[in-house]
Amino acid sequence: MTDYRRAGATLARATKDRASVASSITAIAPDEALGAFVVGAMLGSFGFHWRSTGARGGSGRSHRAGRHDRRGRR
């Protein structure tokens, strides 16, 4: 599971300035790996700032990931 967590963190850091990101990790990963991938993405996108108003330029939006079958259904 460490590889999937690392992949999620790498994706999050590489796409920090993007409005949205899509991944096909669910097509190749076992069910248990999706949680590790999401945790890695959350940790990789985390940023700490001393400002009382928060980070500059962040969207403040979060999106939930889901598992879909090959036809795109949940």
C-alpha positions in Angstrom: 0.0 0.0 0.0 3.0 2.3 0.4 3.4 2.6 -3.3 -0.2 3.8 -3.7 0.1 6.3 -0.9 3.3 7.6 -2.4 1.6 7.8 -5.9 -1.2 9.9 -4.4 1.2 12.3 -2.7 3.2 12.7 -5.9 0.1 13.4 -7.9 -1.1 16.0 -5.4 2.3 17.8 -5.3 2.6 17.8 -9.1 -0.9 19.2 -9.6 -1.1 21.7 -6.7 -1.9 24.6 -9.0 -4.6 22.8 -11.0 -8.4 23.4 -10.6 -9.1 19.7 -11.0 -7.3 16.4 -11.5 -8.5 13.0 -12.8 -6.8 9.7 -12.2 -7.4 6.2 -13.5 -5.7 4.5 -10.5 -8.9 2.6 -9.8 -8.6 0.8 -13.0 -5.4 -1.0 -11.9 -5.4 -0.8 -8.1 -7.1 -3.3 -5.8 -10.0 -2.0 -3.6 -7.8 -1.6 -0.5 -5.3 0.6 -2.4 -7.8 3.4 -3.1 -7.8 4.4 0.5 -4.0 4.6 0.6 -4.0 6.6 -2.6 -6.5 9.1 -1.3 -4.6 9.4 2.0 -1.4 10.1 0.1 -3.2 12.7 -2.0 -4.5 14.5 1.1 -1.1 14.5 2.8 0.7 15.5 -0.4 -1.6 18.5 -0.9 -1.3 19.7 2.7 0.3 23.0 3.3 0.9 24.8 6.5 0.9 28.6 6.6 1.4 31.0 9.5 -1.1 33.6 8.1 -4.3 34.0 10.0 -6.2 34.2 6.7 -4.8 31.0 5.3 -2.9 30.3 2.1 -3.0 32.7 -0.9 -4.7 31.5 -4.0 -6.1 28.2 -2.7 -9.6 27.2 -3.9 -10.6 25.7 -0.6 -12.5 23.0 -2.6 -12.3 19.3 -2.0 -13.7 16.4 -4.0 -14.6 12.9 -3.1 -13.2 9.9 -5.0 -15.3 6.9 -5.9 -14.7 3.5 -7.5 -16.4 3.0 -10.9 -16.7 -0.1 -13.0 -15.4 -0.2 -16.6 -18.6 1.5 -17.9 -18.2 4.5 -15.5 -20.9 3.4 -13.0 -20.4 3.4 -9.3 
